[in-house]
């Protein structure tokens, strides 16, 4: 049985015996599940590229990146492409996102039952000088690209809009013009400032209840063009409140990486579907839990998914926008890629103590497919930090 010595916050070490992998009974590719489940997938950087990542230069291993999407589809999950988990706006620019989206949409068409929604935003704009008309044009450019591929759309929150808009009316006008060009209902994306500080005050108010009112008014006006909304505020009460007020036939997609089992299970009034970054590292557990929800009920679902929450809370702890480091770290430990290198050198965004805690939580739930490999790679990461 694999063991490893891990550093602790007190400056000491403790020996961890890594459990054998949990053998989850996962869903199959294309299997109908009781909730729609989209996993926001990470990207695999190319570690051999001769670039300067701190200057914004990027290189992506598109083959290994696509292989991870295949892994998600094999488990019956859908893919949310070119989203925050893929370092959109934190390393992944629009030109690279176009390649990524094109690859994934094309691959989905070759697989029976493969689902992919792709992020549409405005990051080709400089937020400092953008007008509302500029924001609309930028959204239209990206929307046209994805729809031109035959793809489905997640309409991402816009940093440029957050800066240019002054009132809820400004938001309503922009979304009305953008949604008018949607050829299929889109998923809206309300990302809180804990994920992106530049989105503070989205919908025209820093007070969430007022922002919620503005968002709901916009959705009611454009309901026929909206499939659902993802809310990522890490507050279950806000999500439940919004879910209970949604216009008829508009879905809630939870983005609450702290409370997702409860949100997906739902209550006597309704439930949330899923569009989650945590479904990248815990994809097998998520797949098995959703399959169990359909065949065995909520108890079996919660028995599988609840134990993953401590890992998710560690990954998404403040400053939350750096959660991607832990996601890629786990992909490296679990053999989905051969290195721990990220776009923008974001592998350095978290401490070695954080990574050690992530390792412990992942081990406790049996997430490591090959404990010996995970231990060997963790030792490499420790050594690179001067920890022996």
C-alpha positions as CSV (number, residue, x, y, z in Angstrom):
1,X,0.0,0.0,0.0
2,X,1.4,3.4,-1.0
3,X,2.4,5.9,1.7
4,X,3.8,9.4,1.6
5,X,5.0,12.0,4.2
6,X,3.2,15.3,3.8
7,X,4.0,18.7,5.4
8,X,1.5,20.2,7.9
9,X,0.8,23.8,8.9
10,X,2.8,23.3,12.1
11,X,6.0,22.7,10.2
12,X,6.0,18.9,10.9
13,X,5.3,16.0,8.7
14,X,2.7,13.2,8.9
15,X,2.6,9.9,7.1
16,X,-0.4,9.2,5.0
17,X,-1.4,5.8,3.8
18,X,-3.2,6.2,0.5
19,X,-6.3,4.1,0.2
20,X,-7.0,1.9,-2.8
21,X,-9.1,3.6,-5.5
22,X,-12.8,3.7,-5.0
23,X,-14.6,1.6,-7.6
24,X,-17.5,3.9,-8.4
25,X,-20.3,2.5,-10.6
26,X,-20.2,5.3,-13.1
27,X,-22.7,6.2,-15.8
28,X,-21.9,5.2,-19.4
29,X,-21.3,7.5,-22.4
30,X,-24.6,9.1,-23.5
31,X,-26.6,7.6,-20.6
32,X,-29.6,9.6,-19.7
33,X,-29.2,11.0,-16.2
34,X,-31.8,12.6,-13.8
35,X,-30.0,15.9,-14.0
36,X,-28.2,17.7,-16.8
37,X,-24.5,17.7,-15.8
38,X,-21.8,19.8,-17.5
39,X,-18.3,19.6,-16.3
40,X,-16.1,22.7,-17.0
41,X,-12.9,21.1,-18.2
42,X,-9.3,22.4,-17.7
43,X,-6.7,22.8,-20.5
44,X,-3.4,20.9,-20.7
45,X,-0.5,23.3,-21.3
46,X,2.4,22.3,-23.5
47,X,5.4,22.2,-21.1
48,X,8.0,22.0,-23.9
49,X,7.0,25.3,-25.7
50,X,9.7,28.0,-25.6
51,X,7.5,30.8,-24.4
52,X,7.4,33.4,-21.6
53,X,4.2,32.5,-19.8
54,X,4.3,35.5,-17.4
55,X,4.1,37.7,-20.4
56,X,0.9,36.2,-21.5
57,X,2.3,33.8,-24.1
58,X,0.5,30.4,-24.1
59,X,0.9,27.0,-25.6
60,X,-1.7,24.3,-25.3
61,X,-1.4,20.6,-25.8
62,X,-4.7,20.2,-27.7
63,X,-4.4,16.5,-28.0
64,X,-4.2,15.8,-24.3
65,X,-6.8,18.5,-23.6
66,X,-9.2,16.7,-26.0
67,X,-8.4,13.4,-24.4
68,X,-9.7,14.8,-21.1
69,X,-12.9,15.8,-22.8
70,X,-13.3,12.3,-24.0
71,X,-12.8,11.1,-20.4
72,X,-15.7,13.3,-19.3
73,X,-18.0,12.1,-22.1
74,X,-17.1,8.5,-21.4
75,X,-18.5,9.0,-17.9
76,X,-21.8,10.4,-19.3
77,X,-21.0,14.0,-18.4
78,X,-21.4,16.9,-20.7
79,X,-18.6,19.4,-21.3
80,X,-18.7,23.1,-20.7
81,X,-15.9,24.3,-22.9
82,X,-13.6,27.4,-22.7
83,X,-15.0,28.4,-19.3
84,X,-13.3,29.7,-16.1
85,X,-11.9,26.2,-15.3
86,X,-10.1,26.4,-18.7
87,X,-8.4,29.6,-17.4
88,X,-10.6,31.8,-19.6
89,X,-9.5,35.3,-18.8
90,X,-6.6,34.0,-16.7
91,X,-4.4,32.6,-19.5
92,X,-6.8,31.4,-22.2
93,X,-7.4,34.2,-24.7
94,X,-10.1,34.3,-27.4
95,X,-7.8,33.2,-30.2
96,X,-6.8,30.0,-28.3
97,X,-10.4,29.5,-27.1
98,X,-11.6,29.4,-30.7
99,X,-9.3,26.5,-31.4
100,X,-10.3,24.7,-28.3
101,X,-14.0,25.2,-29.0
102,X,-13.7,24.1,-32.6
103,X,-11.9,20.9,-31.6
104,X,-14.4,20.0,-28.9
105,X,-17.5,20.8,-30.9
106,X,-16.1,18.7,-33.8
107,X,-15.2,15.8,-31.5
108,X,-18.7,15.9,-30.0
109,X,-20.3,15.5,-33.4
110,X,-18.3,12.2,-33.9
111,X,-19.6,10.8,-30.6
112,X,-23.1,9.6,-30.0
113,X,-24.7,11.4,-27.1
114,X,-21.8,13.8,-26.5
115,X,-22.9,17.2,-25.1
116,X,-20.9,20.4,-25.2
117,X,-21.8,24.0,-24.5
118,X,-19.1,26.6,-25.2
119,X,-18.4,29.9,-23.4
120,X,-19.1,33.2,-25.3
121,X,-17.7,36.3,-23.8
122,X,-16.1,39.6,-24.6
123,X,-12.4,39.3,-23.6
124,X,-11.1,40.5,-27.0
125,X,-12.1,44.0,-25.7
126,X,-10.0,46.2,-23.4
127,X,-12.5,46.8,-20.5
128,X,-11.0,50.2,-19.8
129,X,-12.2,51.8,-23.0
130,X,-15.2,49.7,-24.1
131,X,-18.6,51.1,-24.6
132,X,-21.9,49.2,-24.4
133,X,-22.0,49.0,-28.2
134,X,-18.5,47.6,-28.1
135,X,-19.6,44.9,-25.7
136,X,-22.5,43.9,-27.9
137,X,-20.3,43.7,-30.9
138,X,-17.8,41.5,-29.0
139,X,-20.5,39.2,-27.8
140,X,-21.9,39.0,-31.3
141,X,-18.4,38.0,-32.7
142,X,-18.0,35.2,-30.3
143,X,-21.7,34.1,-30.5
144,X,-21.4,34.0,-34.3
145,X,-18.3,31.9,-34.2
146,X,-19.8,29.2,-31.9
147,X,-23.1,29.1,-33.7
148,X,-21.3,28.9,-37.0
149,X,-19.8,25.6,-35.8
150,X,-23.3,24.4,-34.8
151,X,-22.4,24.7,-31.1
152,X,-24.5,25.5,-28.1
153,X,-23.7,28.6,-26.0
154,X,-23.0,29.6,-22.5
155,X,-23.2,33.4,-22.4
156,X,-20.5,34.3,-19.9
157,X,-20.4,37.4,-17.7
158,X,-18.4,40.2,-19.2
159,X,-15.7,42.2,-17.4
160,X,-16.1,45.0,-20.1
161,X,-19.9,45.1,-19.4
162,X,-19.3,45.3,-15.7
163,X,-17.2,48.3,-16.3
164,X,-19.2,50.1,-18.9
165,X,-22.7,49.6,-17.5
166,X,-24.1,52.1,-15.1
167,X,-27.6,50.7,-14.3
168,X,-29.6,47.5,-14.6
169,X,-31.2,49.1,-17.7
170,X,-27.7,49.0,-19.4
171,X,-27.4,45.3,-18.6
172,X,-30.9,44.6,-19.9
173,X,-30.3,46.5,-23.2
174,X,-27.0,44.6,-23.9
175,X,-28.5,41.2,-23.1
176,X,-31.6,41.9,-25.2
177,X,-29.4,42.8,-28.2
178,X,-27.1,39.8,-27.8
179,X,-29.9,37.2,-27.1
180,X,-31.7,38.4,-30.2
181,X,-29.0,36.8,-32.3
182,X,-29.1,33.4,-30.5
183,X,-30.2,30.6,-32.7
184,X,-30.9,28.2,-29.8
185,X,-31.6,28.9,-26.1
186,X,-28.4,29.8,-24.2
187,X,-27.2,29.2,-20.6
188,X,-26.5,32.5,-18.8
189,X,-23.5,32.6,-16.5
190,X,-23.6,34.8,-13.3
191,X,-20.1,34.5,-11.9
192,X,-19.5,36.1,-8.5
193,X,-16.7,38.4,-7.6
194,X,-15.0,35.7,-5.5
195,X,-14.3,34.0,-8.9
196,X,-13.5,37.2,-10.7
197,X,-13.2,40.5,-8.8
198,X,-13.7,42.5,-12.0
199,X,-17.3,41.2,-12.0
200,X,-18.3,42.9,-8.7
201,X,-21.6,44.7,-9.0
202,X,-22.8,42.6,-11.9
203,X,-26.4,43.3,-13.0
204,X,-26.0,46.9,-11.7
205,X,-25.8,46.4,-7.9
206,X,-23.4,45.1,-5.3
207,X,-26.4,44.0,-3.3
208,X,-27.3,40.5,-4.4
209,X,-31.1,40.8,-3.9
210,X,-31.2,43.9,-6.1
211,X,-28.9,42.3,-8.7
212,X,-31.2,39.2,-8.6
213,X,-34.2,41.4,-9.3
214,X,-32.5,42.9,-12.3
215,X,-31.3,39.6,-13.6
216,X,-34.8,38.1,-13.3
217,X,-36.4,41.0,-15.1
218,X,-34.0,40.5,-18.0
219,X,-34.8,36.8,-18.1
220,X,-38.5,37.3,-18.1
221,X,-38.2,39.6,-21.0
222,X,-36.0,37.2,-23.0
223,X,-37.3,33.8,-21.6
224,X,-37.7,32.1,-25.0
225,X,-34.0,32.5,-25.7
226,X,-32.7,31.3,-22.4
227,X,-32.3,27.6,-21.5
228,X,-31.1,28.3,-18.0
229,X,-28.7,30.2,-15.7
230,X,-25.7,29.2,-13.8
231,X,-25.2,31.1,-10.6
232,X,-21.7,30.9,-8.9
233,X,-22.0,32.9,-5.7
234,X,-21.0,30.1,-3.3
235,X,-24.2,30.8,-1.3
236,X,-26.9,28.2,-1.4
237,X,-29.6,30.5,-0.1
238,X,-29.1,32.9,-3.0
239,X,-29.3,30.0,-5.5
240,X,-32.4,28.6,-3.9
241,X,-34.1,32.0,-3.8
242,X,-33.3,32.6,-7.5
243,X,-34.3,29.1,-8.5
244,X,-37.8,29.5,-6.9
245,X,-38.3,32.7,-8.9
246,X,-37.2,31.6,-12.3
247,X,-39.6,32.0,-15.2
248,X,-41.3,28.8,-16.3
249,X,-39.0,26.4,-18.3
250,X,-35.8,28.2,-17.4
251,X,-33.4,25.8,-15.6
252,X,-31.1,26.5,-12.7
253,X,-27.5,25.2,-13.2
254,X,-25.7,25.2,-9.9
255,X,-22.2,26.6,-9.8
256,X,-22.0,26.3,-6.1
257,X,-18.8,24.3,-5.5
258,X,-19.4,24.4,-1.8
259,X,-23.0,23.0,-1.7
260,X,-23.5,21.2,-4.9
261,X,-24.9,17.9,-3.5
262,X,-27.7,19.7,-1.8
263,X,-28.4,21.9,-4.8
264,X,-28.5,19.0,-7.2
265,X,-30.6,16.8,-5.0
266,X,-33.1,19.7,-4.6
267,X,-36.1,20.2,-2.3
268,X,-39.8,20.0,-2.4
269,X,-40.0,22.9,-4.8
270,X,-37.3,22.1,-7.3
271,X,-33.7,21.2,-8.0
272,X,-30.6,22.5,-9.8
273,X,-28.8,20.9,-12.7
274,X,-25.0,21.2,-12.7
275,X,-22.4,23.3,-14.4
276,X,-19.4,22.8,-12.2
277,X,-15.6,23.1,-12.1
278,X,-15.4,20.5,-9.4
279,X,-16.9,17.9,-11.8
280,X,-13.5,18.0,-13.6
281,X,-11.4,16.4,-10.8
282,X,-14.2,14.3,-9.3
283,X,-15.8,13.3,-12.6
284,X,-16.0,9.5,-11.7
285,X,-17.7,10.3,-8.4
286,X,-20.0,12.8,-10.0
287,X,-21.0,10.3,-12.7
288,X,-21.6,7.5,-10.2
289,X,-23.7,9.8,-7.9
290,X,-25.9,11.0,-10.8
291,X,-26.4,7.5,-12.0
292,X,-27.3,6.4,-8.4
293,X,-29.8,9.3,-8.1
294,X,-31.7,7.9,-11.0
295,X,-31.7,4.3,-9.8
296,X,-31.4,4.3,-6.0
297,X,-32.6,7.7,-4.9
298,X,-31.2,10.7,-3.0
299,X,-29.6,8.7,-0.2
300,X,-27.3,6.8,-2.5
301,X,-26.6,10.0,-4.4
302,X,-25.6,11.9,-1.3
303,X,-23.5,8.9,0.1
304,X,-21.3,9.2,-3.0
305,X,-21.1,12.9,-3.5
306,X,-21.1,14.3,0.1
307,X,-17.7,13.0,0.9
308,X,-16.2,15.0,-2.0
309,X,-17.3,18.3,-0.5
310,X,-14.2,18.8,1.8
311,X,-12.0,18.4,-1.3
312,X,-14.0,21.0,-3.2
313,X,-14.1,23.5,-0.4
314,X,-10.3,23.2,-0.2
315,X,-9.9,23.7,-3.9
316,X,-12.2,26.7,-4.0
317,X,-11.1,28.4,-0.8
318,X,-10.2,32.1,-1.0
319,X,-8.8,33.5,-3.1
320,X,-11.2,31.4,-5.1
321,X,-10.1,32.4,-8.6
322,X,-7.0,30.3,-8.1
323,X,-8.9,27.0,-7.8
324,X,-7.7,26.0,-11.3
325,X,-4.3,25.2,-9.8
326,X,-5.7,22.4,-7.6
327,X,-7.8,21.1,-10.5
328,X,-4.7,20.7,-12.8
329,X,-2.6,19.4,-9.9
330,X,-5.1,16.5,-9.4
331,X,-5.2,15.8,-13.2
332,X,-1.4,15.5,-13.0
333,X,-1.5,13.2,-9.9
334,X,-4.2,11.1,-11.5
335,X,-2.3,10.5,-14.8
336,X,-4.5,12.6,-17.1
337,X,-1.3,14.6,-18.0
338,X,2.4,14.1,-17.5
339,X,3.3,17.4,-15.9
340,X,2.1,20.1,-13.5
341,X,2.5,23.1,-15.8
342,X,-0.3,25.6,-16.4
343,X,-1.1,28.6,-18.7
344,X,0.3,31.7,-17.3
345,X,2.5,29.7,-14.8
346,X,-0.6,29.4,-12.6
347,X,0.9,26.2,-11.1
348,X,2.5,28.7,-8.7
349,X,-0.7,30.3,-7.5
350,X,-1.2,28.1,-4.5
351,X,1.1,27.1,-1.6
352,X,2.6,23.6,-1.0
353,X,0.5,23.3,2.2
354,X,-2.7,23.8,0.1
355,X,-1.5,21.2,-2.4
356,X,-0.8,18.8,0.5
357,X,-4.3,19.3,1.9
358,X,-5.8,18.7,-1.6
359,X,-3.8,15.5,-1.8
360,X,-5.1,14.3,1.6
361,X,-8.7,15.0,0.7
362,X,-8.4,13.3,-2.7
363,X,-6.8,10.3,-1.1
364,X,-9.5,10.0,1.6
365,X,-12.2,9.6,-1.0
366,X,-10.2,7.1,-3.1
367,X,-9.9,9.5,-6.0
368,X,-6.4,8.3,-7.1
369,X,-6.6,5.7,-9.8
370,X,-3.0,4.6,-9.1
371,X,-1.9,5.5,-5.6
372,X,1.8,4.7,-6.3
373,X,1.8,7.1,-9.2
374,X,0.1,9.8,-7.2
375,X,2.6,9.4,-4.4
376,X,5.6,9.5,-6.8
377,X,4.3,12.6,-8.5
378,X,3.5,14.3,-5.1
379,X,7.1,13.6,-4.0
380,X,8.3,15.4,-7.2
381,X,6.1,18.4,-6.4
382,X,7.4,18.5,-2.8
383,X,11.0,18.3,-4.0
384,X,10.5,21.2,-6.4
385,X,9.3,23.2,-3.4
386,X,12.4,22.2,-1.4
387,X,10.4,20.0,0.9
388,X,12.0,16.6,1.5
